[in-house]
Amino acid sequence: MKLCRRLMLLLTITALLNGFSWAAEYTIDPDHSQVIFKVKHLGISTVTGRFEKLSGAFEFDPQNPAGAKARASIETASINTAIAKRDTHLRSADFFEAGKFPAITFMSKAIKSTKDGKFIMSGDLTMHGVTRSVELQVELGGVIKDPWGNQRAAFTGSTTINRKDFGLTWNKAMETGGLVVGEEVKISLEVEGVQKPSAKARP
C-alpha cells in the first residue's frame, strides 16, 4: 500500500513538473537590438531602412531551445531610411498609416530546431491592421553573463514578406513596365535580451 502511494505521489509530482516551463524570461534590450528591412527601388537598387523603437520579451532555455517563445512590438512611426521626406511618406496613408496603426507586432506560435543552433520560428505578424502567419529563420548567437552580472541571450533572425499581403499597396508603374517600389521586403533582426531577475517557473 505504501509503495503504491509513493508511486502515485511520484507520478503526480512528475506530471506537475511537466506542466511548468523552466525557461528564463528575457526583456529585449532596445540599445542592442535592431530591425532592418530592404526593398527594391525601380527594380535596380535596394533601399535599406530600420525601425528605431523595439520592445518585447522572449523565453528561452538552452536545454530546450524548441520551447522558446517570443513577442515583440515595433513603433511604426520610428521608421528610418535616412531620408526625412521618404520617411514622412512611409508614415502616411500611402503606406503604414502610423497614426492609425501605431505598432507592428509579432507573437510566436511554434518553433522547431533545424541544425547547428538554427531554428524556424512561426508566428503571427500584425502590420497595418492585417495579421499574417510568417516564418523566421532564427540562429542563436549565444548566452552569456555580462560584466555587471546580467544574464544575456542573443539571436539573429530573417524572413521575407510581400508588403501587399498587409495592405501596403502603393506603387507607381514605369514606362518599362516595372514598379517604383518592390513588393518583396527582406527583414533582418538582431535581438539581445536581458534575463529578468525574478524569472521563475510558471504553469
RAFENTA-V405662 format. One record per backbone hydrogen bond with DSSP energy under -1.0 kcal/mol. CO is the residue of the C=O (numbers start at 0). NH is the residue of the N-H. E is the energy in kcal/mol with one decimal. If there is no record, write none. Layout:
BEGIN
CO:NH:E ; CO:NH:E
END
This chain:
BEGIN
0:4:-2.3 ; 1:5:-2.6 ; 2:6:-2.3 ; 3:7:-2.5 ; 4:8:-2.5 ; 5:9:-2.5 ; 6:10:-2.4 ; 7:11:-2.3 ; 8:12:-2.5 ; 9:13:-2.4 ; 10:14:-2.3 ; 11:15:-2.3 ; 12:16:-2.6 ; 13:17:-2.2 ; 16:19:-1.5 ; 20:201:-1.1 ; 23:59:-2.5 ; 24:195:-3.0 ; 25:57:-2.3 ; 26:193:-2.6 ; 28:31:-1.5 ; 33:189:-2.3 ; 34:50:-1.7 ; 35:187:-3.1 ; 36:48:-2.5 ; 37:185:-2.4 ; 38:46:-3.1 ; 39:181:-2.9 ; 40:43:-1.7 ; 40:44:-1.7 ; 44:40:-2.8 ; 46:38:-2.0 ; 48:36:-2.5 ; 49:79:-2.7 ; 52:74:-2.2 ; 54:72:-2.9 ; 55:27:-2.1 ; 56:70:-2.5 ; 57:25:-3.4 ; 58:68:-1.6 ; 59:23:-1.5 ; 60:63:-2.2 ; 63:66:-2.1 ; 64:67:-1.8 ; 68:58:-2.4 ; 69:107:-2.8 ; 70:56:-2.0 ; 71:105:-2.3 ; 72:54:-2.3 ; 73:103:-2.5 ; 74:77:-1.8 ; 75:78:-1.4 ; 77:51:-1.9 ; 79:49:-1.9 ; 82:86:-2.5 ; 83:87:-2.3 ; 84:88:-1.7 ; 85:89:-2.4 ; 86:90:-1.6 ; 89:95:-2.4 ; 90:97:-1.9 ; 91:94:-1.6 ; 91:96:-2.4 ; 96:100:-2.9 ; 101:75:-2.2 ; 103:73:-3.0 ; 104:125:-2.8 ; 105:71:-2.3 ; 106:123:-2.5 ; 109:121:-2.5 ; 111:119:-2.4 ; 114:117:-1.4 ; 116:139:-2.1 ; 117:113:-2.7 ; 118:137:-2.9 ; 119:111:-1.9 ; 120:135:-3.2 ; 121:108:-3.1 ; 121:109:-1.7 ; 122:133:-2.6 ; 123:106:-1.8 ; 124:131:-2.6 ; 125:104:-2.0 ; 126:129:-1.8 ; 129:126:-2.7 ; 131:124:-3.2 ; 133:122:-2.0 ; 135:120:-2.5 ; 136:157:-1.2 ; 137:118:-3.3 ; 138:155:-2.3 ; 141:153:-2.0 ; 143:151:-3.5 ; 145:148:-2.2 ; 149:145:-2.9 ; 150:194:-3.1 ; 151:143:-2.6 ; 152:192:-3.0 ; 153:140:-3.3 ; 153:141:-1.3 ; 154:190:-2.9 ; 155:138:-2.5 ; 156:188:-3.2 ; 157:136:-2.9 ; 158:186:-3.0 ; 160:184:-3.2 ; 161:164:-1.7 ; 162:165:-1.5 ; 162:167:-2.0 ; 163:166:-1.7 ; 166:168:-1.3 ; 171:179:-2.3 ; 173:176:-1.9 ; 177:173:-2.8 ; 179:41:-2.8 ; 182:162:-2.6 ; 184:160:-2.5 ; 185:37:-2.2 ; 186:158:-2.0 ; 187:35:-2.8 ; 188:156:-2.0 ; 189:33:-2.5 ; 190:154:-2.9 ; 191:28:-3.4 ; 192:152:-1.7 ; 193:26:-2.9 ; 195:198:-1.8 ; 201:20:-2.2
END
